[in-house]
Amino acid sequence: PYRILTDIVEMLAGLDRVAPGVNSAHTLLYGIEVKFYSNRIMLDRSLGTQIEGLYAVGDGAGITRGLIQASCSGIIAARSVLGKAR
């Protein structure tokens, strides 16, 4: 998304002031990790969205900050799906 791209460009400019040369034509960015902590989705207790059958789990949902929490959110959603299937 545009906002994230502009944030990356601004970050490189800021880093270049601290470590000159970081923001150069020779800088290669790869595997950029983007965290969406501030972008929260409206979820119920089972991490379900307002769309029936759609769950938001992991860091993309904006509620976890690490592998263990993200994994646990998947378990919570899976238990909800299994409970509805019974």
Biopython code that builds the backbone (N, CA, C, O; Angstrom):
import numpy as np
from Bio.PDB.StructureBuilder import StructureBuilder

atoms = [
    (1, "PRO", "N", (0.820, -1.206, 0.000)),
    (1, "PRO", "CA", (0.000, 0.000, 0.000)),
    (1, "PRO", "C", (0.859, 1.264, 0.000)),
    (1, "PRO", "O", (1.992, 1.268, 0.483)),
    (2, "TYR", "N", (0.298, 2.323, -0.547)),
    (2, "TYR", "CA", (1.022, 3.585, -0.701)),
    (2, "TYR", "C", (1.564, 4.103, 0.627)),
    (2, "TYR", "O", (2.715, 4.531, 0.710)),
    (3, "ARG", "N", (0.734, 4.061, 1.659)),
    (3, "ARG", "CA", (1.146, 4.594, 2.958)),
    (3, "ARG", "C", (2.377, 3.872, 3.483)),
    (3, "ARG", "O", (3.282, 4.504, 4.028)),
    (4, "ILE", "N", (2.420, 2.573, 3.325)),
    (4, "ILE", "CA", (3.562, 1.797, 3.814)),
    (4, "ILE", "C", (4.803, 2.116, 2.997)),
    (4, "ILE", "O", (5.899, 2.230, 3.545)),
    (5, "LEU", "N", (4.635, 2.261, 1.688)),
    (5, "LEU", "CA", (5.772, 2.614, 0.836)),
    (5, "LEU", "C", (6.357, 3.964, 1.229)),
    (5, "LEU", "O", (7.575, 4.108, 1.325)),
    (6, "THR", "N", (5.497, 4.956, 1.457)),
    (6, "THR", "CA", (6.006, 6.273, 1.858)),
    (6, "THR", "C", (6.663, 6.207, 3.237)),
    (6, "THR", "O", (7.644, 6.908, 3.487)),
    (7, "ASP", "N", (6.135, 5.374, 4.132)),
    (7, "ASP", "CA", (6.765, 5.202, 5.449)),
    (7, "ASP", "C", (8.169, 4.620, 5.312)),
    (7, "ASP", "O", (9.083, 5.030, 6.028)),
    (8, "ILE", "N", (8.344, 3.677, 4.406)),
    (8, "ILE", "CA", (9.665, 3.074, 4.189)),
    (8, "ILE", "C", (10.639, 4.111, 3.644)),
    (8, "ILE", "O", (11.788, 4.178, 4.082)),
    (9, "VAL", "N", (10.185, 4.914, 2.695)),
    (9, "VAL", "CA", (11.037, 5.962, 2.122)),
    (9, "VAL", "C", (11.442, 6.964, 3.205)),
    (9, "VAL", "O", (12.603, 7.367, 3.273)),
    (10, "GLU", "N", (10.492, 7.366, 4.051)),
    (10, "GLU", "CA", (10.793, 8.293, 5.147)),
    (10, "GLU", "C", (11.766, 7.665, 6.145)),
    (10, "GLU", "O", (12.659, 8.344, 6.652)),
    (11, "MET", "N", (11.597, 6.375, 6.426)),
    (11, "MET", "CA", (12.487, 5.686, 7.351)),
    (11, "MET", "C", (13.917, 5.673, 6.809)),
    (11, "MET", "O", (14.870, 5.899, 7.554)),
    (12, "LEU", "N", (14.062, 5.408, 5.516)),
    (12, "LEU", "CA", (15.400, 5.395, 4.917)),
    (12, "LEU", "C", (16.061, 6.764, 5.008)),
    (12, "LEU", "O", (17.258, 6.865, 5.275)),
    (13, "ALA", "N", (15.279, 7.816, 4.784)),
    (13, "ALA", "CA", (15.824, 9.174, 4.889)),
    (13, "ALA", "C", (16.274, 9.451, 6.324)),
    (13, "ALA", "O", (17.330, 10.047, 6.535)),
    (14, "GLY", "N", (15.486, 9.025, 7.306)),
    (14, "GLY", "CA", (15.852, 9.207, 8.705)),
    (14, "GLY", "C", (17.091, 8.410, 9.083)),
    (14, "GLY", "O", (17.971, 8.917, 9.778)),
    (15, "LEU", "N", (17.163, 7.169, 8.629)),
    (15, "LEU", "CA", (18.343, 6.338, 8.907)),
    (15, "LEU", "C", (19.598, 6.924, 8.273)),
    (15, "LEU", "O", (20.693, 6.812, 8.824)),
    (16, "ASP", "N", (19.431, 7.546, 7.118)),
    (16, "ASP", "CA", (20.577, 8.133, 6.426)),
    (16, "ASP", "C", (21.179, 9.285, 7.232)),
    (16, "ASP", "O", (22.377, 9.551, 7.136)),
    (17, "ARG", "N", (20.358, 9.963, 8.019)),
    (17, "ARG", "CA", (20.877, 11.037, 8.872)),
    (17, "ARG", "C", (21.700, 10.458, 10.029)),
    (17, "ARG", "O", (22.648, 11.091, 10.496)),
    (18, "VAL", "N", (21.344, 9.273, 10.482)),
    (18, "VAL", "CA", (22.057, 8.625, 11.585)),
    (18, "VAL", "C", (23.264, 7.836, 11.071)),
    (18, "VAL", "O", (24.343, 7.869, 11.663)),
    (19, "ALA", "N", (23.062, 7.134, 9.966)),
    (19, "ALA", "CA", (24.118, 6.319, 9.364)),
    (19, "ALA", "C", (24.225, 6.706, 7.890)),
    (19, "ALA", "O", (23.617, 6.061, 7.036)),
    (20, "PRO", "N", (24.990, 7.751, 7.586)),
    (20, "PRO", "CA", (25.092, 8.230, 6.202)),
    (20, "PRO", "C", (25.465, 7.115, 5.224)),
    (20, "PRO", "O", (26.341, 6.293, 5.490)),
    (21, "GLY", "N", (24.774, 7.117, 4.093)),
    (21, "GLY", "CA", (25.023, 6.124, 3.061)),
    (21, "GLY", "C", (23.961, 5.043, 3.000)),
    (21, "GLY", "O", (23.887, 4.297, 2.024)),
    (22, "VAL", "N", (23.136, 4.953, 4.039)),
    (22, "VAL", "CA", (22.081, 3.935, 4.052)),
    (22, "VAL", "C", (21.080, 4.180, 2.930)),
    (22, "VAL", "O", (20.627, 3.238, 2.280)),
    (23, "ASN", "N", (20.741, 5.426, 2.707)),
    (23, "ASN", "CA", (19.754, 5.779, 1.683)),
    (23, "ASN", "C", (20.475, 6.159, 0.392)),
    (23, "ASN", "O", (20.525, 7.331, 0.018)),
    (24, "SER", "N", (21.026, 5.161, -0.275)),
    (24, "SER", "CA", (21.752, 5.424, -1.518)),
    (24, "SER", "C", (21.182, 4.568, -2.644)),
    (24, "SER", "O", (20.335, 3.702, -2.420)),
    (25, "ALA", "N", (21.656, 4.822, -3.840)),
    (25, "ALA", "CA", (21.210, 4.051, -5.005)),
    (25, "ALA", "C", (21.652, 2.591, -4.904)),
    (25, "ALA", "O", (21.123, 1.731, -5.610)),
    (26, "HIS", "N", (22.610, 2.311, -4.037)),
    (26, "HIS", "CA", (23.132, 0.954, -3.891)),
    (26, "HIS", "C", (22.452, 0.169, -2.764)),
    (26, "HIS", "O", (22.773, -0.997, -2.536)),
    (27, "THR", "N", (21.526, 0.803, -2.070)),
    (27, "THR", "CA", (20.822, 0.127, -0.976)),
    (27, "THR", "C", (19.769, -0.808, -1.551)),
    (27, "THR", "O", (18.958, -0.410, -2.388)),
    (28, "LEU", "N", (19.791, -2.039, -1.100)),
    (28, "LEU", "CA", (18.830, -3.041, -1.545)),
    (28, "LEU", "C", (17.957, -3.435, -0.362)),
    (28, "LEU", "O", (18.461, -3.853, 0.681)),
    (29, "LEU", "N", (16.653, -3.300, -0.529)),
    (29, "LEU", "CA", (15.709, -3.721, 0.507)),
    (29, "LEU", "C", (15.078, -5.030, 0.072)),
    (29, "LEU", "O", (14.657, -5.180, -1.075)),
    (30, "TYR", "N", (15.019, -5.961, 0.984)),
    (30, "TYR", "CA", (14.348, -7.222, 0.684)),
    (30, "TYR", "C", (13.744, -7.763, 1.971)),
    (30, "TYR", "O", (14.255, -7.506, 3.062)),
    (31, "GLY", "N", (12.670, -8.503, 1.840)),
    (31, "GLY", "CA", (12.040, -9.117, 3.000)),
    (31, "GLY", "C", (11.612, -8.131, 4.061)),
    (31, "GLY", "O", (11.771, -8.392, 5.253)),
    (32, "ILE", "N", (11.074, -7.008, 3.646)),
    (32, "ILE", "CA", (10.646, -6.006, 4.616)),
    (32, "ILE", "C", (9.494, -6.563, 5.439)),
    (32, "ILE", "O", (8.517, -7.074, 4.891)),
    (33, "GLU", "N", (9.614, -6.461, 6.739)),
    (33, "GLU", "CA", (8.562, -6.926, 7.633)),
    (33, "GLU", "C", (7.719, -5.729, 8.044)),
    (33, "GLU", "O", (8.235, -4.722, 8.530)),
    (34, "VAL", "N", (6.436, -5.857, 7.843)),
    (34, "VAL", "CA", (5.514, -4.784, 8.195)),
    (34, "VAL", "C", (4.596, -5.287, 9.296)),
    (34, "VAL", "O", (3.960, -6.331, 9.152)),
    (35, "LYS", "N", (4.528, -4.556, 10.379)),
    (35, "LYS", "CA", (3.641, -4.913, 11.488)),
    (35, "LYS", "C", (2.430, -3.991, 11.459)),
    (35, "LYS", "O", (2.564, -2.777, 11.307)),
    (36, "PHE", "N", (1.269, -4.571, 11.603)),
    (36, "PHE", "CA", (0.031, -3.804, 11.568)),
    (36, "PHE", "C", (-0.582, -3.693, 12.957)),
    (36, "PHE", "O", (-1.776, -3.944, 13.124)),
    (37, "TYR", "N", (0.209, -3.324, 13.949)),
    (37, "TYR", "CA", (-0.304, -3.244, 15.309)),
    (37, "TYR", "C", (-1.385, -2.186, 15.446)),
    (37, "TYR", "O", (-2.319, -2.355, 16.230)),
    (38, "SER", "N", (-1.275, -1.109, 14.702)),
    (38, "SER", "CA", (-2.252, -0.029, 14.862)),
    (38, "SER", "C", (-3.500, -0.247, 14.013)),
    (38, "SER", "O", (-4.509, 0.427, 14.218)),
    (39, "ASN", "N", (-3.446, -1.173, 13.071)),
    (39, "ASN", "CA", (-4.611, -1.457, 12.225)),
    (39, "ASN", "C", (-5.373, -2.633, 12.810)),
    (39, "ASN", "O", (-5.088, -3.787, 12.490)),
    (40, "ARG", "N", (-6.323, -2.346, 13.652)),
    (40, "ARG", "CA", (-7.085, -3.421, 14.294)),
    (40, "ARG", "C", (-8.383, -3.681, 13.556)),
    (40, "ARG", "O", (-9.058, -2.760, 13.097)),
    (41, "ILE", "N", (-8.709, -4.937, 13.456)),
    (41, "ILE", "CA", (-9.944, -5.382, 12.815)),
    (41, "ILE", "C", (-10.961, -5.647, 13.917)),
    (41, "ILE", "O", (-10.599, -6.110, 14.999)),
    (42, "MET", "N", (-12.230, -5.357, 13.649)),
    (42, "MET", "CA", (-13.287, -5.663, 14.612)),
    (42, "MET", "C", (-13.476, -7.179, 14.648)),
    (42, "MET", "O", (-13.856, -7.790, 13.649)),
    (43, "LEU", "N", (-13.206, -7.780, 15.813)),
    (43, "LEU", "CA", (-13.282, -9.230, 15.965)),
    (43, "LEU", "C", (-14.134, -9.594, 17.173)),
    (43, "LEU", "O", (-14.248, -8.824, 18.127)),
    (44, "ASP", "N", (-14.730, -10.783, 17.113)),
    (44, "ASP", "CA", (-15.439, -11.286, 18.286)),
    (44, "ASP", "C", (-14.454, -12.092, 19.144)),
    (44, "ASP", "O", (-13.263, -12.140, 18.836)),
    (45, "ARG", "N", (-14.941, -12.718, 20.210)),
    (45, "ARG", "CA", (-14.059, -13.458, 21.126)),
    (45, "ARG", "C", (-13.336, -14.626, 20.460)),
    (45, "ARG", "O", (-12.285, -15.061, 20.931)),
    (46, "SER", "N", (-13.898, -15.127, 19.372)),
    (46, "SER", "CA", (-13.287, -16.255, 18.660)),
    (46, "SER", "C", (-12.450, -15.804, 17.477)),
    (46, "SER", "O", (-12.035, -16.624, 16.658)),
    (47, "LEU", "N", (-12.201, -14.505, 17.383)),
    (47, "LEU", "CA", (-11.429, -13.881, 16.307)),
    (47, "LEU", "C", (-12.160, -13.915, 14.972)),
    (47, "LEU", "O", (-11.536, -13.815, 13.915)),
    (48, "GLY", "N", (-13.471, -14.056, 15.019)),
    (48, "GLY", "CA", (-14.290, -13.999, 13.814)),
    (48, "GLY", "C", (-14.557, -12.553, 13.414)),
    (48, "GLY", "O", (-14.665, -11.671, 14.266)),
    (49, "THR", "N", (-14.662, -12.325, 12.129)),
    (49, "THR", "CA", (-14.959, -10.991, 11.607)),
    (49, "THR", "C", (-16.462, -10.843, 11.413)),
    (49, "THR", "O", (-17.233, -11.738, 11.759)),
    (50, "GLN", "N", (-16.864, -9.725, 10.865)),
    (50, "GLN", "CA", (-18.278, -9.494, 10.582)),
    (50, "GLN", "C", (-18.746, -10.309, 9.383)),
    (50, "GLN", "O", (-19.946, -10.397, 9.119)),
    (51, "ILE", "N", (-17.807, -10.901, 8.659)),
    (51, "ILE", "CA", (-18.136, -11.767, 7.524)),
    (51, "ILE", "C", (-18.199, -13.203, 8.038)),
    (51, "ILE", "O", (-17.213, -13.725, 8.559)),
    (52, "GLU", "N", (-19.337, -13.825, 7.894)),
    (52, "GLU", "CA", (-19.552, -15.179, 8.406)),
    (52, "GLU", "C", (-18.489, -16.149, 7.886)),
    (52, "GLU", "O", (-18.277, -16.261, 6.678)),
    (53, "GLY", "N", (-17.826, -16.844, 8.806)),
    (53, "GLY", "CA", (-16.833, -17.844, 8.435)),
    (53, "GLY", "C", (-15.441, -17.299, 8.167)),
    (53, "GLY", "O", (-14.534, -18.069, 7.850)),
    (54, "LEU", "N", (-15.247, -15.990, 8.285)),
    (54, "LEU", "CA", (-13.927, -15.393, 8.045)),
    (54, "LEU", "C", (-13.310, -14.998, 9.385)),
    (54, "LEU", "O", (-13.888, -14.220, 10.143)),
    (55, "TYR", "N", (-12.140, -15.540, 9.659)),
    (55, "TYR", "CA", (-11.429, -15.270, 10.902)),
    (55, "TYR", "C", (-10.135, -14.533, 10.582)),
    (55, "TYR", "O", (-9.548, -14.728, 9.518)),
    (56, "ALA", "N", (-9.700, -13.696, 11.496)),
    (56, "ALA", "CA", (-8.438, -12.969, 11.332)),
    (56, "ALA", "C", (-7.504, -13.400, 12.457)),
    (56, "ALA", "O", (-7.769, -13.134, 13.629)),
    (57, "VAL", "N", (-6.423, -14.059, 12.098)),
    (57, "VAL", "CA", (-5.483, -14.562, 13.095)),
    (57, "VAL", "C", (-4.071, -14.115, 12.749)),
    (57, "VAL", "O", (-3.801, -13.677, 11.631)),
    (58, "GLY", "N", (-3.186, -14.230, 13.710)),
    (58, "GLY", "CA", (-1.794, -13.870, 13.477)),
    (58, "GLY", "C", (-1.565, -12.377, 13.569)),
    (58, "GLY", "O", (-2.447, -11.622, 13.979)),
    (59, "ASP", "N", (-0.382, -11.964, 13.188)),
    (59, "ASP", "CA", (-0.012, -10.560, 13.291)),
    (59, "ASP", "C", (-0.840, -9.650, 12.392)),
    (59, "ASP", "O", (-1.016, -8.473, 12.706)),
    (60, "GLY", "N", (-1.346, -10.167, 11.295)),
    (60, "GLY", "CA", (-2.141, -9.352, 10.372)),
    (60, "GLY", "C", (-3.436, -8.844, 10.967)),
    (60, "GLY", "O", (-4.011, -7.878, 10.466)),
    (61, "ALA", "N", (-3.903, -9.479, 12.027)),
    (61, "ALA", "CA", (-5.141, -9.046, 12.680)),
    (61, "ALA", "C", (-4.901, -7.857, 13.602)),
    (61, "ALA", "O", (-5.853, -7.222, 14.055)),
    (62, "GLY", "N", (-3.647, -7.553, 13.882)),
    (62, "GLY", "CA", (-3.324, -6.420, 14.732)),
    (62, "GLY", "C", (-3.478, -6.682, 16.219)),
    (62, "GLY", "O", (-3.502, -5.741, 17.012)),
    (63, "ILE", "N", (-3.583, -7.945, 16.611)),
    (63, "ILE", "CA", (-3.794, -8.249, 18.028)),
    (63, "ILE", "C", (-2.652, -9.039, 18.651)),
    (63, "ILE", "O", (-2.612, -9.190, 19.872)),
    (64, "THR", "N", (-1.733, -9.541, 17.856)),
    (64, "THR", "CA", (-0.615, -10.322, 18.394)),
    (64, "THR", "C", (0.698, -9.654, 18.031)),
    (64, "THR", "O", (0.778, -8.859, 17.095)),
    (65, "ARG", "N", (1.736, -10.001, 18.805)),
    (65, "ARG", "CA", (3.059, -9.437, 18.536)),
    (65, "ARG", "C", (4.130, -10.496, 18.713)),
    (65, "ARG", "O", (5.064, -10.317, 19.495)),
    (66, "GLY", "N", (4.001, -11.573, 18.007)),
    (66, "GLY", "CA", (5.013, -12.613, 18.106)),
    (66, "GLY", "C", (4.469, -13.949, 17.651)),
    (66, "GLY", "O", (3.263, -14.124, 17.480)),
    (67, "LEU", "N", (5.379, -14.888, 17.458)),
    (67, "LEU", "CA", (5.011, -16.196, 16.929)),
    (67, "LEU", "C", (4.089, -16.982, 17.850)),
    (67, "LEU", "O", (3.127, -17.594, 17.385)),
    (68, "ILE", "N", (4.366, -16.975, 19.136)),
    (68, "ILE", "CA", (3.548, -17.756, 20.068)),
    (68, "ILE", "C", (2.132, -17.201, 20.116)),
    (68, "ILE", "O", (1.169, -17.962, 20.020)),
    (69, "GLN", "N", (1.990, -15.889, 20.262)),
    (69, "GLN", "CA", (0.657, -15.282, 20.300)),
    (69, "GLN", "C", (-0.081, -15.510, 18.987)),
    (69, "GLN", "O", (-1.277, -15.802, 18.985)),
    (70, "ALA", "N", (0.627, -15.378, 17.876)),
    (70, "ALA", "CA", (-0.004, -15.594, 16.574)),
    (70, "ALA", "C", (-0.475, -17.042, 16.439)),
    (70, "ALA", "O", (-1.563, -17.302, 15.927)),
    (71, "SER", "N", (0.348, -17.979, 16.901)),
    (71, "SER", "CA", (-0.036, -19.394, 16.849)),
    (71, "SER", "C", (-1.259, -19.664, 17.713)),
    (71, "SER", "O", (-2.163, -20.395, 17.310)),
    (72, "CYS", "N", (-1.281, -19.077, 18.888)),
    (72, "CYS", "CA", (-2.427, -19.257, 19.789)),
    (72, "CYS", "C", (-3.701, -18.681, 19.189)),
    (72, "CYS", "O", (-4.782, -19.236, 19.383)),
    (73, "SER", "N", (-3.587, -17.579, 18.465)),
    (73, "SER", "CA", (-4.786, -17.000, 17.846)),
    (73, "SER", "C", (-5.356, -17.956, 16.800)),
    (73, "SER", "O", (-6.571, -18.024, 16.619)),
    (74, "GLY", "N", (-4.494, -18.686, 16.119)),
    (74, "GLY", "CA", (-4.962, -19.693, 15.165)),
    (74, "GLY", "C", (-5.703, -20.824, 15.858)),
    (74, "GLY", "O", (-6.696, -21.334, 15.341)),
    (75, "ILE", "N", (-5.218, -21.211, 17.025)),
    (75, "ILE", "CA", (-5.887, -22.267, 17.795)),
    (75, "ILE", "C", (-7.265, -21.798, 18.260)),
    (75, "ILE", "O", (-8.232, -22.558, 18.202)),
    (76, "ILE", "N", (-7.354, -20.562, 18.715)),
    (76, "ILE", "CA", (-8.644, -20.009, 19.161)),
    (76, "ILE", "C", (-9.655, -20.035, 18.022)),
    (76, "ILE", "O", (-10.796, -20.459, 18.205)),
    (77, "ALA", "N", (-9.232, -19.581, 16.848)),
    (77, "ALA", "CA", (-10.140, -19.566, 15.692)),
    (77, "ALA", "C", (-10.511, -20.987, 15.274)),
    (77, "ALA", "O", (-11.667, -21.258, 14.952)),
    (78, "ALA", "N", (-9.538, -21.889, 15.279)),
    (78, "ALA", "CA", (-9.809, -23.278, 14.881)),
    (78, "ALA", "C", (-10.809, -23.940, 15.822)),
    (78, "ALA", "O", (-11.692, -24.674, 15.377)),
    (79, "ARG", "N", (-10.675, -23.683, 17.114)),
    (79, "ARG", "CA", (-11.634, -24.252, 18.074)),
    (79, "ARG", "C", (-13.042, -23.729, 17.820)),
    (79, "ARG", "O", (-14.020, -24.461, 17.974)),
    (80, "SER", "N", (-13.142, -22.472, 17.433)),
    (80, "SER", "CA", (-14.453, -21.901, 17.122)),
    (80, "SER", "C", (-15.058, -22.567, 15.893)),
    (80, "SER", "O", (-16.242, -22.905, 15.876)),
    (81, "VAL", "N", (-14.236, -22.752, 14.868)),
    (81, "VAL", "CA", (-14.712, -23.404, 13.640)),
    (81, "VAL", "C", (-15.163, -24.828, 13.950)),
    (81, "VAL", "O", (-16.228, -25.255, 13.505)),
    (82, "LEU", "N", (-14.362, -25.556, 14.707)),
    (82, "LEU", "CA", (-14.717, -26.935, 15.064)),
    (82, "LEU", "C", (-15.987, -26.987, 15.906)),
    (82, "LEU", "O", (-16.815, -27.881, 15.736)),
    (83, "GLY", "N", (-16.135, -26.034, 16.805)),
    (83, "GLY", "CA", (-17.332, -25.987, 17.640)),
    (83, "GLY", "C", (-18.592, -25.739, 16.836)),
    (83, "GLY", "O", (-19.649, -26.281, 17.158)),
    (84, "LYS", "N", (-18.496, -24.930, 15.798)),
    (84, "LYS", "CA", (-19.653, -24.647, 14.943)),
    (84, "LYS", "C", (-19.971, -25.819, 14.025)),
    (84, "LYS", "O", (-21.113, -25.984, 13.596)),
    (85, "ALA", "N", (-18.954, -26.640, 13.721)),
    (85, "ALA", "CA", (-19.153, -27.774, 12.819)),
    (85, "ALA", "C", (-19.853, -28.938, 13.515)),
    (85, "ALA", "O", (-20.397, -29.821, 12.852)),
    (86, "ARG", "N", (-19.841, -28.943, 14.823)),
    (86, "ARG", "CA", (-20.431, -30.065, 15.584)),
    (86, "ARG", "C", (-21.916, -29.959, 15.674)),
    (86, "ARG", "O", (-22.561, -30.817, 16.277)),
]
sb = StructureBuilder()
sb.init_structure("model")
sb.init_model(0)
sb.init_chain("A")
sb.init_seg("    ")
for serial, (resi, resn, name, xyz) in enumerate(atoms, 1):
    if name == "N":
        sb.init_residue(resn, " ", resi, " ")
    sb.init_atom(name, np.array(xyz, "f"), 0.0, 1.0, " ", f" {name:<3s}", serial, name[0])
structure = sb.get_structure()
